[in-house]
Amino acid sequence: MLLSAPLGLLSLLFLLSVTDGGKVLVLPLDGSHWVNMRILIEELHSRGHNVTVIRASNSWYIKEESAFYNSITIPNTQGFNEKFFGSLIGKLLKIRREGSSIWNRLQLEYEIIMMYKSIHEDMMQIMERMLEDKEIIKSIQDAKYNVVLADPAAGGGAILAYKFNIPLVLNVKWTLQGEGHFALAPSPLSYVPVPGAELTDKMSFLQRVKNVLTYLFTRFQVAVVTEPIYTTFCLKHFGPSVNYFSLFQDADIWLIRNDFTFEFPRPTMPNIVYIGGFQCKPTKPLPADLEEFVQSSGKHGVIVMSLGTLIAQLPQDITNDIAAAFAQLPQKVIWRYTGPRPMTLGNNTLLVDWLPQNDLLGHPQIKAFVAHGGINGVQEAIYHGVPIVGLPLAFDQPDNLFRMEAKGTAKILDIATLDRTVFLEALKEVLHNPFYKENMQRLSKLHHDQPMKPLDRAMFWIEFVMRNRGAPHLRTQSFRMSWIEYHSIDVILTLMAILFLFAFVTVCVIRYLLRVCIKNKLKHD
């Protein structure tokens, strides 16, 4: 009897939490972006919310059945998967290793642009099939979702929110217009570096020229690749009055997946919420065999190497050089790698198909992290205070690692010119120079010194939007203004015209008065 009362109370509280839970419609992006979105979905589920995920039938990571969400599956034959990205990365590596000529650089950019074009076209095909399926349309209308949670690296989520008049929350690092801030917040190019330019907020004149040119190139890329795809879709379904760009600019909350331990200081907006490191967690115990290997490293410690979810292996000559460099160190090495066993592999190196990256980076025996520079890995390194040896391959990886290098927490290597000697020297520098460790621990301390955990902050603002049917009081009206209005060109020209007119009238009056005075003087003479 004594036990039944607490159990009854707990059951009641659980039922109340479920009853009060909202309905969340999620349109994620596959691949590594799904890793971030899944964490938000699982947390929303744990708080009693009902989550529905829209996925393509050939999704790479997004499963149709899950304990954390229901799913709406859209038939699809295109899309991208491990084979797609493996082929792309292979091409990019080949181009980079052939040299740094202008032609090779153009080839590299062309391959990346074509990849983005393919992703956007695939997303619009999925949206087309959705909006043509009356059953799906009716199920979404009947469900009465409280919020759409979407990744704006592809534009489907904003279209869904507009179509069904549902408040929109974006889980952002990149948008279909580029880095998230540049789509919403003021971004003066004099001190806000454009991603890809690999610059800091302290730029010389020539660096500012480079920053402006990089910005213009990204605008050109958007105009050529993105705008035609989304403009055509919106024109077909919503008419000429709807601008696709304004749809996601009109989002209620932007959950930005970084913070100012990573980002350089810059202007922001009231509806931008920083959740950098929200996927990082306190460490859990390692599996017994892995813990035994880590502990066997003794005073020398362990190096962790992982190139993320997209790149499991590198060309054989590169892996042989990396393995040979590792073999010359007293440290133990845990390397996530699935290719053929390197011929130069040392006894100190453990190859694994998968590793608990967060738990390993938080282990006190870890001395360095060899990484490709994906934002998830970088933030986990910051969270746990582990310095980085960077091997950037593509996309935002070079820029992410450049920011870490600028803050004194990483050493970057060019994979196109990598050999065992260069790699070994970089490892020794990061391992033995306290500069890197101290700077990373300082960043880690800054990251942890905040009043609310990033994941809790994300949950608060998603639930805020659900409770209040949006957050229009936080949305800027700047994007509804023309370029002329935004920069007050019309006001400046009007004031200049008035000033010119006043000056002209003043001169005319003075000239008239002078003529009158001269005439009067001549009469008197």
Steps between C-alpha positions, in 0.01 A plus 500: 500500500783737585668423168186541291455872581840612371458277196159647433636851533784423259255349253279810524796733445606295199150512351481875559835553331386298200165679487668841512752400235488671163521370146823562312543452125866455405657532156868413544794472264664160469862415571695668779226765542265225619737425790420845643130492426459156657628633834231770502235245401596259779496782754159620380369145529636468853303815593171346383472654155371306201751522215443416134794490259467541124753278325579376151448131430870460421628695804857430598479544879136585570321175584130448434435344841620648825405503866536880498290607202238408247588540135351612172692332219511663156592278201837602360761353269755782494665642811844456647653221700834358607586401143412848372718677756779244473520564127489877549772499768714281274467755219577792729810330640623416152456860384675640809794263468555597137609848610372842603462651153208726414359230273504242782338750734223561245452125459473463878239775527307359204473154659374649828251727322363206302460303824299782659289530187424127516396525868268796435342338195440182698337695784263675260406168341411368846293812571331466162396143580375606843284782374354277230405227750153580635526244780822651634357851474189393691702319769711811563194725510313266735797460735504876580872520569620765743836561336714404202862422588720506190855514373519798261802365310219388267185708468220249555426581864424865437270404212313255726459759775362753250271251326334384824538824698705341778763687708855422386817426699825449308787280613772699328863501403453540128204619298428478129642856492825415679602531865201572726593847623539637147136418425365695797741716699695810394838376376744788433772357278757729660522276808266202444695234307309312231520122552745361249724808503692364801535841661459637853313808617826700479566551129754702305394688188590212269321255725188717489525493121517120517202495736287710265597291197418178687163646596426596140592150385262342753222736384571401141488132596161545669363694203611233253433181700238563768268776389377345172402175677304657787362795306349266241345283771348792692370659182323176408342434840458844661506753217724803434422669832704247703876542510668171600781685677256680732336171603787380715600853599153513657583213738409567862820368661843421357688243709859569391728200553799696624586767755763765557765261620503395133355802321677838478303788661237632259149655491209270573119510525241452779368174353845343462569252781849354535510129581862418413605169656142392575588149381790470747443309821696397809696186434368152561723202581674350197444138398727273702736410213537866396559611860769236538673623184482864614637419846788305346635826356640598839647848535517557123124498447290442189437671164153468346454524123166519322398660172130513582195333355576571134859385468592160637816451291762689302721407201738217592822703471366762742386239753841331483672833578260570787547149643878529469499831690281355775734201533789731594318646801496364856129584525228245429268582208130422445417552133153473347582344166326244278729465198773244429743460789794744454825316433690729739262458795679494835421291807389816683208564262151353533276511193124506568189520282331727753605682813313682782656833404346717773588251775854456372567874470385543859740233631793648697750286302418666166775739391403601144223465245578449130186621320369617164343812651129425496314729738384215725853372560637851550236579762559172682872583508419844647259347753764257627803727452694280255733670245464412132719392212285593201470322165227702324356338189202700370194716568529712819782291649793727399321804639405326827859393560635842400294654779648250743852571374438875537405438863817297557331164550578313177775423250375468141658281231433498126400147410617562142863529616482274806780251564616309806763757597264798483229310687740379770637850561148642532405230749811567709435875500142462625596231751802675651431873462276600797375798295236287325373320809482816711310694234252217446440462872437876521239471223349200676470696823328788317262259330395339828462832682141578401173513697316232300612192308473549122260206459271639771511838330399340169210320669382817674474694175336219302241466776468880521399508134254214559342674801469838330427396143819658378726788602412787262612757758859378451500502119674785324323680217827579325465220246166642386676818394664559165875556481434871448278520810730282716799727440285817511613593151160655431523707819856609425412598143189688620698690764772578247236622255345720769844632596583567135164673448550709815850596387372580151216719637741670741743582218214629284371722783848635573558571131162674478573711808842590361345610172242714688775658712711574194202655318418721799860612527513591131180707535644695793825559311 
